[in-house]
């Protein structure tokens, strides 16, 4: 039986699945995930600019966005540690509630701080909020994978998550700006803190899963497992790699907060990623994966393994086993299940969103400086109309997963954004093909009916296609990664894999920024579409590989074995 035919089909099934308790909770958690990102990474700069904070100082605050890129560094902590007291709320909910409380407190602290007088304190509160938000994302990602079942498969929950997150983008972006035109910025952020309180209360009713037994810890003493010496060497290598990455990141953050001497230049987050981003990815992702693969290979060959049960009991041995279970066991599980297929999956993740994700930083310069649209036109087209279209795209993506299955949807999500690049290339070249579509479909007359003109119709059509296609692609990518990881190590495996998309996008923005003045927007758009072609190749290869593996999988279509 094919994957598509094994799934329930039809719009009624899709609508019924959306009404489940888990889907409703996922919508709340998605909103709770997207709102602080919009408020702390995007809208906050509008507040600072309005009160006269220098652009250089605003740029300093951009580093808080790195918390989302490197959240996998502390994901083992979220995955393995049971919080005292509030741990009774549930394995994931306890962390979600803790992070929401910190985020609410951070927003209130920001409200009570005047950035024109205490900008360093203001930035510190924003950082704590972003750190809590990134940590909440780890717990929410783990929750989505943990609770997935046949009634609410991970593909559907991933689409609902995207719906909630993108709705929060409208609230934290366009709605916050609308309110700011009618009330003070502190009042706006106080209202947003109130919304976070509402999501906290609603989220308390979400189901949660039991904490699994520490199987990766207890079995380490059994015959056939690698010896404590091998585990210690593996831990030293992985620990050194992760420690170096964390120290490097912390030192960079400290350098950004430190006072700049006269004539000095404050460090740039973009330059930091350009210089160290690849090395950090290698140190935190590929080195541990290689170590995990070597350990699995040694176990399979009977090299460096215990022939009898390890009876040594000590605090140091127990601590080392816990570290091994948190840092290496999740990646060992990933490489053991997927084997060489992990390379295809990493290639797919690295290239899947590249053709449309890279140019996000250049959207406003393209719209405002190159195309000469007004700020009001861009605000409506991008922040309101565009996000609504992205919600439409996410909904279509979720429906496609139910209707046709995982890999067909992932393939569609890889193909559609490529044409979006050509649409924007056409917009940059004067819109000859866009105009043809507008005239043929009479959409230009529709836009004029609502007070727009041909220029606005071109922008709306381009943004409509881009956001629907990337909405489908975004839902597909989140669902695909969620379906790869195992419920046993959900938070760590998902954080490691998903962080690659953010980091590779950030790394590619520097060369793209250098290429645009030389070749122009149109040619750069077209060249970036090649990344989409590579992504299609990885999707097809992984689809072919998965068709030859065992069909057994965890409930909810997660953790498919190799």
FIZAPA-34598 format. One line per 3 residues: number of its first residue (from 1); their letters; for each residue x negated, y negated, z negated of C-alpha. Coordinates in pm, 1 decimal. Each point is the difference from the previous one (the first is absolute). Layout:
% residues N
NUM) A) X:Y:Z | ...;
END
This chain:
% residues 562
1) XXX) 0.0:0.0:0.0 | -138.5:-343.4:90.3 | -63.6:-269.2:-257.3;
4) XXX) 274.1:-218.3:140.3 | 261.6:274.9:7.0 | -83.0:102.5:-355.8;
7) XXX) 106.9:-342.7:-127.0 | 355.4:-127.3:-48.3 | 101.6:-226.7:285.2;
10) XXX) 227.9:-293.5:53.8 | 79.3:-346.1:-124.0 | 241.4:133.6:-264.0;
13) XXX) -273.9:209.9:-156.5 | -233.9:-298.3:2.8 | 260.5:-225.0:-163.2;
16) XXX) 89.0:264.9:-260.5 | -367.8:47.5:-88.8 | -36.5:-374.1:-55.0;
19) XXX) 269.7:14.1:-268.7 | -188.1:241.8:-226.3 | -127.8:-109.4:-340.6;
22) XXX) -358.2:48.6:108.5 | 46.8:-217.7:308.3 | 161.4:-276.4:-208.0;
25) XXX) -291.0:15.0:-245.4 | -245.9:-3.8:289.7 | 163.5:-316.0:133.1;
28) XXX) -45.5:-166.9:-339.8 | -361.9:112.8:-26.6 | -69.7:-115.5:356.6;
31) XXX) 136.3:-344.8:-86.5 | -207.8:-5.3:-317.2 | -307.2:88.4:206.8;
34) XXX) 52.7:-260.9:272.1 | 101.9:-301.7:-210.2 | -327.6:-59.1:-189.3;
37) XXX) -200.6:41.1:321.8 | 205.5:-274.9:166.0 | -21.2:-225.5:-305.0;
40) XXX) -366.1:47.0:-94.3 | -169.1:46.2:337.3 | 215.6:-219.0:225.8;
43) XXX) 241.3:-249.5:-156.6 | -240.0:-101.8:-275.1 | -219.0:-178.7:254.5;
46) XXX) 295.9:-219.3:101.3 | 41.5:-110.3:-362.2 | -370.1:-77.7:-37.4;
49) XXX) -14.1:-187.2:329.5 | 301.5:-211.5:-92.0 | -152.2:-114.1:-331.3;
52) XXX) -323.2:-100.6:172.5 | -234.1:287.7:-83.4 | -293.7:2.8:241.7;
55) XXX) -2.6:259.2:277.3 | -335.3:130.6:-122.0 | 151.2:64.9:-342.2;
58) XXX) 305.2:167.4:154.1 | -238.3:221.8:194.2 | -152.4:115.3:-328.2;
61) XXX) 335.7:147.3:-95.8 | 2.1:220.8:311.3 | -218.0:254.0:-178.7;
64) XXX) 292.8:118.3:-212.3 | 125.6:177.4:310.9 | -299.3:234.2:-26.0;
67) XXX) 170.6:168.1:-295.7 | 235.4:165.0:249.8 | -287.7:111.2:222.3;
70) XXX) -197.4:166.3:-279.3 | 280.5:132.4:-219.7 | -111.4:356.0:74.4;
73) XXX) -300.3:-62.5:-227.3 | 219.6:21.7:-310.4 | 270.7:225.3:144.4;
76) XXX) -133.2:307.7:-191.7 | 71.1:-189.1:-322.9 | 361.7:-58.3:101.4;
79) XXX) 37.3:358.0:119.2 | -140.8:176.2:-306.5 | 42.8:-222.2:-309.1;
82) XXX) 318.2:21.2:-205.7 | 79.7:-336.1:-154.8 | 62.4:4.7:-375.6;
85) XXX) 349.6:-92.5:-111.4 | 161.6:-91.1:331.9 | -128.2:325.4:150.1;
88) XXX) 336.1:144.6:-103.8 | 157.8:-195.7:287.5 | -159.3:236.8:248.5;
91) XXX) -327.8:75.3:171.1 | 35.7:-275.6:262.2 | 269.8:-222.0:-152.7;
94) XXX) -213.4:-72.9:-306.6 | -274.3:-148.0:218.7 | 253.7:-182.5:217.3;
97) XXX) 166.3:-158.5:-305.9 | -335.5:-98.6:-152.7 | -109.9:-165.1:325.5;
100) XXX) 333.4:-179.4:40.7 | -25.3:-141.9:-352.5 | -350.9:-127.3:76.1;
103) XXX) 117.0:-150.2:330.8 | 291.7:-177.1:-168.3 | -234.1:-133.1:-269.9;
106) XXX) -244.4:-116.0:269.0 | 271.4:-186.7:190.4 | 118.2:-167.7:-320.3;
109) XXX) -360.5:-92.2:-85.4 | -42.1:-146.8:349.7 | 317.7:-203.9:-52.3;
112) XXX) -140.8:-138.1:-326.5 | -335.8:-94.4:157.4 | -65.7:-318.9:196.2;
115) XXX) -231.6:96.6:289.7 | -117.1:-360.0:41.3 | -139.5:8.7:-355.2;
118) XXX) -82.3:365.7:-69.8 | -63.1:161.6:338.0 | -235.8:266.9:-141.2;
121) XXX) 260.6:110.8:-253.1 | 263.7:-11.1:272.0 | -215.5:224.5:221.5;
124) XXX) -63.2:241.9:-286.5 | 373.0:43.8:-63.2 | 54.8:56.8:373.1;
127) XXX) -274.6:263.3:0.1 | 155.7:187.0:-292.9 | 331.9:-3.7:184.0;
130) XXX) -159.6:132.7:320.9 | -192.4:266.8:-192.8 | 322.4:116.4:-166.2;
133) XXX) 177.2:-9.7:337.3 | -266.0:215.9:166.4 | 8.9:243.9:-292.2;
136) XXX) 379.3:12.5:21.6 | -34.8:91.8:368.2 | -212.4:302.2:-98.3;
139) XXX) 271.6:119.3:-237.9 | 281.5:-70.7:249.4 | -181.9:189.6:275.6;
142) XXX) -42.1:294.4:-235.5 | 366.5:-19.7:-106.4 | 120.3:2.8:361.7;
145) XXX) -193.0:318.3:72.2 | 82.6:166.6:-333.4 | 378.5:-34.7:23.1;
148) XXX) 33.6:85.3:369.7 | 221.3:300.2:67.5 | 228.0:133.2:272.6;
151) XXX) 275.8:-245.3:-91.2 | -238.0:-297.6:6.1 | -304.8:99.9:210.4;
154) XXX) -314.0:-208.4:-18.3 | 59.2:-140.7:351.1 | 331.0:-152.3:-110.3;
157) XXX) -139.5:-128.8:-329.4 | -290.6:-157.5:189.2 | 240.3:-185.2:229.7;
160) XXX) 210.2:-116.6:-296.5 | -318.5:-118.1:-172.2 | -85.6:-208.0:305.9;
163) XXX) 353.2:-144.6:2.4 | -31.6:-112.9:-359.0 | -349.8:-137.5:49.3;
166) XXX) 86.6:-200.7:310.7 | 317.1:-134.9:-158.3 | -219.1:-119.3:-286.2;
169) XXX) -222.8:-172.5:257.6 | 296.8:-211.0:106.4 | 89.4:-81.3:-360.4;
172) XXX) -358.0:-75.2:-105.2 | -72.9:-190.2:322.4 | 285.4:-172.9:179.3;
175) XXX) 240.3:-12.1:-295.8 | -271.4:-125.1:-235.9 | -93.4:-275.6:248.6;
178) XXX) 367.5:-93.2:37.4 | 38.6:-25.3:-377.2 | -324.3:-197.4:-29.6;
181) XXX) 149.3:-270.4:221.8 | 277.0:-43.7:-259.0 | -172.2:64.5:-332.5;
184) XXX) -348.0:-1.0:-151.5 | -247.4:277.8:73.8 | -15.3:111.7:-366.4;
187) XXX) 379.0:38.4:5.3 | -20.4:206.0:319.6 | -251.8:237.5:-154.9;
190) XXX) 208.0:22.0:-315.9 | 294.2:110.5:216.9 | -224.0:260.7:163.7;
193) XXX) -111.5:122.4:-342.5 | 369.9:40.1:-81.5 | 41.1:215.9:311.1;
196) XXX) -288.5:217.0:-120.2 | 183.0:44.4:-331.0 | 306.4:118.8:194.1;
199) XXX) -207.8:253.4:195.1 | -154.1:121.7:-325.6 | 343.2:61.7:-151.7;
202) XXX) 131.4:170.3:315.5 | -311.5:213.9:28.1 | 49.9:142.8:-348.7;
205) XXX) 280.0:213.0:142.1 | -226.0:164.7:258.4 | -68.0:374.0:-30.7;
208) XXX) -353.3:118.9:-62.3 | -189.4:327.4:6.8 | -169.2:193.4:-276.5;
211) XXX) -372.3:-38.3:-44.3 | -160.6:310.2:152.6 | -228.1:212.1:-218.1;
214) XXX) -370.7:-74.6:23.8 | -56.6:299.1:224.9 | -308.2:-147.1:172.2;
217) XXX) -155.8:-36.5:-347.6 | 90.5:336.9:-151.5 | -102.4:209.1:300.1;
220) XXX) -351.6:-144.2:7.8 | -105.6:253.9:-260.3 | 116.1:296.4:207.1;
223) XXX) -226.3:229.2:206.2 | -28.8:-111.9:360.9 | -12.0:-369.9:-86.9;
226) XXX) -320.9:-193.5:56.2 | -232.2:-12.6:-299.1 | -13.6:-295.7:-242.0;
229) XXX) -337.1:-94.2:153.5 | 148.4:-25.0:349.8 | 295.7:-198.0:-135.1;
232) XXX) -238.4:-232.1:-182.0 | -201.4:-67.1:316.4 | 319.3:-61.7:196.3;
235) XXX) 122.8:-237.8:-270.1 | -330.5:-189.5:-6.2 | 9.1:-54.7:376.7;
238) XXX) 364.0:-106.1:8.9 | -30.9:-199.1:-323.2 | -303.5:-186.7:130.5;
241) XXX) 179.8:-82.9:326.4 | 316.3:-123.8:-172.3 | -195.2:-187.1:-269.9;
244) XXX) -204.6:-180.0:262.7 | 317.1:-97.8:186.2 | 172.5:-126.2:-315.1;
247) XXX) -305.7:-195.2:-119.2 | -45.8:-151.7:346.5 | 364.5:-104.4:8.7;
250) XXX) -5.9:-143.9:-355.2 | -321.6:-193.2:66.8 | 157.5:-148.1:312.2;
253) XXX) 306.4:-104.6:-198.7 | -218.3:-161.8:-266.2 | -194.6:-187.8:267.5;
256) XXX) 324.5:-138.7:139.6 | 110.9:-127.1:-340.1 | -335.9:-147.1:-95.0;
259) XXX) -69.3:-370.6:39.3 | -162.0:-86.9:331.8 | -313.3:-215.6:-30.2;
262) XXX) -11.1:-327.8:197.0 | -45.7:77.7:368.0 | 74.2:368.5:-55.2;
265) XXX) 258.7:207.5:185.1 | 254.0:218.1:-175.9 | -3.2:366.6:110.5;
268) XXX) 261.3:110.4:254.0 | 216.3:309.6:-40.1 | -14.1:46.9:377.3;
271) XXX) -379.8:-13.4:5.9 | -14.9:239.4:-293.9 | 214.8:258.1:178.8;
274) XXX) -193.4:-47.7:322.7 | -329.9:65.5:-179.0 | 92.6:261.2:-257.5;
277) XXX) 340.2:132.4:104.1 | -127.5:291.8:209.7 | -253.4:99.3:-266.1;
280) XXX) 269.8:-8.7:-269.1 | 228.4:219.3:212.5 | -282.9:250.3:48.5;
283) XXX) -91.0:-3.9:-370.5 | 353.9:32.6:-134.6 | 169.7:215.9:262.6;
286) XXX) -239.5:190.9:222.9 | -266.3:86.0:-260.4 | 257.9:153.9:-238.1;
289) XXX) 166.2:183.0:291.9 | -336.4:144.1:105.8 | -79.2:102.0:-357.9;
292) XXX) 344.9:162.1:-32.6 | -48.4:187.0:328.7 | -341.3:127.3:-111.5;
295) XXX) 147.1:121.4:-330.1 | 278.7:182.2:185.3 | -253.0:158.6:234.6;
298) XXX) -212.6:119.6:-292.0 | 306.5:156.6:-164.3 | 99.8:171.6:323.6;
301) XXX) -350.7:145.8:39.6 | -39.7:90.6:-365.3 | -298.3:-233.5:-42.5;
304) XXX) -50.6:-180.0:-329.3 | 314.8:151.6:-151.3 | 67.8:152.7:-341.4;
307) XXX) 1.3:378.3:-14.6 | 153.9:7.0:-348.1 | 228.6:-233.4:-190.1;
310) XXX) -166.9:-312.2:-138.6 | 54.0:16.4:-377.1 | -192.4:-314.3:-92.6;
313) XXX) 226.0:-249.4:-179.1 | -122.4:-351.2:-72.9 | 117.2:-357.6:21.7;
316) XXX) -250.3:-74.2:276.4 | 109.7:303.3:204.2 | 368.2:-89.8:-39.6;
319) XXX) -63.5:-362.6:100.5 | -200.2:109.3:303.8 | 275.8:241.3:103.2;
322) XXX) 259.8:-276.3:-27.3 | -213.6:-230.0:215.4 | -46.4:276.4:253.4;
325) XXX) 375.2:61.2:6.4 | 70.2:-369.8:50.1 | -268.5:-93.6:253.5;
328) XXX) -94.8:309.9:198.0 | 283.2:252.1:-35.2 | 250.1:-217.6:196.7;
331) XXX) -242.0:-34.1:291.5 | -102.6:364.4:-23.6 | 368.0:90.1:29.9;
334) XXX) 32.6:-226.2:304.0 | -300.2:144.5:181.8 | 93.6:357.0:-97.6;
337) XXX) 353.7:-33.1:139.4 | -85.7:-199.0:311.7 | -355.8:124.4:65.9;
340) XXX) -131.4:-161.5:317.8 | 345.0:-147.1:54.8 | -82.2:-262.0:-262.5;
343) XXX) -222.1:-165.4:263.9 | 295.2:-27.4:239.6 | 218.7:-144.5:-272.8;
346) XXX) -262.2:-256.8:-99.2 | -45.0:-94.2:366.7 | 377.0:-36.2:38.2;
349) XXX) 27.4:-219.2:-310.1 | -294.7:-219.6:97.9 | 132.0:-71.0:351.0;
352) XXX) 378.6:21.1:-36.5 | 73.9:-359.0:-104.0 | -313.4:-157.7:142.2;
355) XXX) 142.1:-136.0:325.1 | 256.0:-219.7:-182.4 | -139.0:-30.2:-353.5;
358) XXX) -326.0:-171.5:90.2 | 144.3:-314.0:152.7 | 232.1:-80.4:-295.9;
361) XXX) -252.7:-251.5:-134.9 | 5.1:-186.5:332.0 | 377.8:-13.1:43.3;
364) XXX) 47.4:-351.7:-130.8 | -293.6:-150.4:194.6 | 141.0:171.3:310.0;
367) XXX) 353.1:-130.4:-53.5 | -88.2:-348.5:-124.3 | -329.8:-97.7:161.3;
370) XXX) -4.2:198.4:324.1 | 370.9:21.0:87.0 | 85.5:-332.0:-170.5;
373) XXX) 316.0:115.1:-172.9 | 113.3:-211.1:-293.8 | -27.5:118.9:-358.4;
376) XXX) 378.4:16.9:-29.2 | 24.1:212.9:315.1 | -268.5:238.2:-122.5;
379) XXX) 148.8:18.4:-349.9 | 338.4:104.1:138.1 | -130.0:233.4:270.2;
382) XXX) -267.9:171.0:-209.4 | 119.0:-12.8:-360.9 | 375.6:39.7:40.5;
385) XXX) 87.7:140.4:342.1 | -320.0:206.5:17.6 | 40.7:166.5:-338.8;
388) XXX) 365.0:77.9:74.0 | -111.3:167.3:322.9 | -265.5:193.6:-191.0;
391) XXX) 271.5:126.2:-236.0 | 190.9:113.0:308.8 | -314.0:179.3:118.2;
394) XXX) -50.5:172.9:-336.0 | 364.2:113.3:3.2 | -42.9:140.1:349.2;
397) XXX) -317.6:175.6:-111.2 | 177.3:163.0:-293.4 | 285.0:111.4:226.2;
400) XXX) -244.0:144.2:254.2 | -166.0:210.9:-268.4 | 336.2:152.9:-85.3;
403) XXX) 104.8:33.4:365.2 | -310.5:123.6:181.9 | -255.2:85.5:-269.0;
406) XXX) -340.5:-111.6:-120.2 | -243.0:20.4:289.4 | 232.4:-131.1:272.8;
409) XXX) 64.8:-305.2:-219.2 | -369.2:-47.6:-78.3 | -76.3:19.1:373.1;
412) XXX) 267.3:-258.9:82.7 | -144.0:-222.1:-274.0 | -342.6:26.0:162.5;
415) XXX) 124.3:-78.5:352.6 | 236.3:-293.6:-52.3 | -244.7:-253.6:-155.4;
418) XXX) -229.9:34.5:300.9 | 264.7:-165.7:217.3 | 40.9:-263.4:-271.4;
421) XXX) -360.5:-100.5:63.5 | 79.5:-42.8:369.0 | 307.3:-207.1:-88.5;
424) XXX) -214.7:-240.0:-200.3 | -264.0:-2.0:273.5 | 276.2:-103.5:240.4;
427) XXX) 111.0:-271.1:-244.9 | -356.6:-130.1:-10.4 | -21.2:5.3:382.0;
430) XXX) 311.7:-210.4:52.4 | 276.5:263.8:-41.3 | 68.8:99.4:364.4;
433) XXX) 129.2:347.1:-95.3 | 172.4:-119.4:-316.3 | 188.9:-257.5:207.4;
436) XXX) 103.7:273.4:243.1 | 147.2:205.1:-286.2 | 170.6:-303.0:-152.4;
439) XXX) 163.4:-100.3:328.4 | 102.5:355.4:88.6 | 162.3:66.0:-338.3;
442) XXX) 136.2:-355.1:-38.4 | -164.1:-21.5:-341.5 | -129.5:-344.8:90.0;
445) XXX) 361.2:-121.1:24.7 | 78.6:160.2:-336.0 | -285.4:-183.9:-169.5;
448) XXX) 107.1:-327.0:162.1 | 352.0:55.0:-134.2 | -143.6:-15.5:-352.2;
451) XXX) -198.3:-315.3:70.6 | -329.7:152.6:115.7 | -189.1:-41.0:322.2;
454) XXX) -198.0:224.0:236.4 | -319.5:-37.0:-205.4 | 179.3:114.3:-315.2;
457) XXX) 163.9:287.0:190.1 | -345.0:121.8:105.4 | -129.3:-7.0:-357.4;
460) XXX) 307.6:174.9:-138.9 | -16.1:276.6:260.9 | -369.0:62.5:-65.3;
463) XXX) 46.1:4.3:-377.1 | 312.8:214.9:31.6 | -181.7:271.0:192.2;
466) XXX) -312.2:-16.3:-215.1 | 182.4:23.5:-332.0 | 236.3:277.2:104.4;
469) XXX) -285.3:206.7:145.1 | -234.7:-60.6:-294.1 | 288.1:65.4:-240.3;
472) XXX) 42.4:344.1:154.8 | -377.3:51.5:-3.1 | -34.2:-112.5:-361.0;
475) XXX) 274.1:234.4:-118.6 | -157.2:282.1:202.8 | -348.4:-54.2:-143.6;
478) XXX) 116.1:-18.5:-362.5 | 211.8:312.8:45.5 | -280.3:186.3:177.6;
481) XXX) -258.9:-72.4:-270.7 | 257.0:84.4:-269.2 | 59.3:332.5:173.3;
484) XXX) -370.0:84.4:11.1 | -73.9:-35.4:-370.4 | 78.9:261.3:-262.5;
487) XXX) 239.9:-72.0:-285.5 | -263.2:131.1:-239.3 | -234.0:-289.4:84.7;
490) XXX) 244.1:-243.8:157.2 | -127.4:-333.4:-133.4 | -370.8:57.8:65.7;
493) XXX) 32.6:157.4:343.8 | 250.2:-257.3:126.2 | -202.8:-295.2:-134.6;
496) XXX) -320.4:124.9:161.8 | 160.2:62.6:339.1 | 223.3:-308.7:15.9;
499) XXX) -276.8:-238.3:-105.1 | -186.4:79.3:322.5 | 260.9:-185.2:206.8;
502) XXX) -46.5:-320.0:-196.2 | -378.5:14.5:-5.2 | -51.8:79.5:368.0;
505) XXX) 241.5:-280.3:91.4 | -190.7:-244.9:-216.5 | -333.1:108.7:147.9;
508) XXX) 117.7:-39.9:359.1 | 135.7:-352.0:-49.5 | -345.4:-156.8:0.5;
511) XXX) -104.2:123.5:348.4 | 350.6:-71.8:133.1 | -27.0:-354.9:-132.9;
514) XXX) -329.9:-39.5:182.8 | 140.2:146.3:323.2 | 310.9:-219.6:28.3;
517) XXX) -186.4:-330.1:77.2 | -211.9:182.8:259.3 | 256.9:214.8:183.8;
520) XXX) 330.2:-159.8:-96.0 | 302.4:139.4:-179.6 | 140.0:181.4:304.2;
523) XXX) -307.4:213.2:69.4 | -53.9:73.7:-370.9 | 361.1:119.6:-31.1;
526) XXX) -51.0:231.2:294.7 | -329.9:136.6:-129.2 | 151.0:67.9:-342.1;
529) XXX) 261.4:218.3:166.0 | -279.2:254.6:60.6 | 3.5:71.3:-373.6;
532) XXX) 361.2:108.7:45.7 | -102.4:238.7:278.1 | -259.0:156.1:-232.0;
535) XXX) 267.4:30.9:-270.0 | 227.3:184.3:245.1 | -281.2:246.9:69.2;
538) XXX) -42.6:66.8:-373.8 | 376.8:45.4:-44.2 | 12.8:253.4:283.6;
541) XXX) -303.9:187.5:-134.1 | 143.6:13.3:-353.1 | 337.8:107.7:137.7;
544) XXX) -175.2:279.7:189.9 | -202.5:100.3:-308.4 | 301.2:1.1:-232.2;
547) XXX) 194.8:223.0:239.8 | -249.9:279.8:-68.3 | 0.9:-18.5:-380.0;
550) XXX) 232.2:167.5:-246.0 | 344.7:-158.1:-17.5 | 34.4:25.6:-379.4;
553) XXX) 4.3:-336.9:-174.4 | 90.7:-161.7:-329.0 | 359.2:-118.0:-54.8;
556) XXX) 69.1:-325.7:179.0 | -240.8:75.4:288.1 | -313.9:-101.4:-192.8;
559) XXX) -335.5:171.9:-35.9 | 21.8:206.7:318.4 | -279.2:259.4:-20.1;
562) X) -253.9:61.4:274.0;
END
